[in-house]
């Protein structure tokens, strides 16, 4: 799975994203609207992590989602 698929089906993925990163609110997810850079920014903001770490976590989540 690639990010284009996530972006195109954001409404279906929102629940999975919120399960993975529980500190993200519905409002955060509405702002993200499937945009990877926005998600990375929100992860930085909510979890106090560096952009590189946020990107790694997103990549890991994508791989996990692909295998499920």
C-alpha positions in Angstrom: 0.0 0.0 0.0 1.2 3.5 -0.7 0.3 6.9 0.7 -1.9 7.7 -2.3 -4.2 4.9 -1.3 -4.4 6.2 2.2 -5.1 9.7 1.0 -7.8 8.5 -1.4 -9.6 6.5 1.3 -8.9 8.8 4.3 -12.3 8.3 5.8 -11.7 4.6 6.1 -8.2 5.0 7.5 -9.1 7.7 10.1 -10.1 5.0 12.6 -6.9 3.0 12.1 -4.8 6.2 12.5 -6.6 7.2 15.6 -6.1 3.7 17.0 -2.4 3.9 16.3 -2.0 7.4 17.6 -4.6 7.9 20.3 -3.5 11.5 21.1 -4.8 12.7 17.8 -8.2 14.2 18.0 -11.0 14.0 15.4 -10.2 17.7 14.7 -6.6 16.8 14.1 -7.6 14.1 11.7 -10.0 16.5 9.9 -7.1 18.9 9.4 -4.8 16.1 8.1 -7.3 15.1 5.5 -5.0 12.3 4.3 -2.0 14.5 3.8 1.1 12.7 5.0 3.0 15.9 5.8 0.1 17.2 7.9 0.0 13.9 9.8 3.7 14.0 10.5 3.3 17.6 11.8 0.4 16.6 14.1 2.4 13.6 15.4 5.3 16.0 16.2 2.9 18.4 17.9 1.0 15.8 20.0 3.9 13.4 20.8 6.8 15.9 21.0 8.9 13.9 18.5 11.2 14.9 15.6 9.9 14.9 12.0 12.2 12.0 11.2 10.7 9.9 14.0 7.2 10.9 12.9 8.0 9.8 9.3 9.5 6.5 10.6 6.3 5.8 12.6 4.1 6.6 9.6 6.2 4.2 7.4 6.0 1.5 10.1 2.2 2.0 10.3 1.9 1.7 6.5 3.8 -1.5 6.5 1.6 -2.9 9.3 -1.5 -1.9 7.5 -0.4 -3.5 4.4 0.2 -6.9 6.1 -3.3 -6.9 7.7 
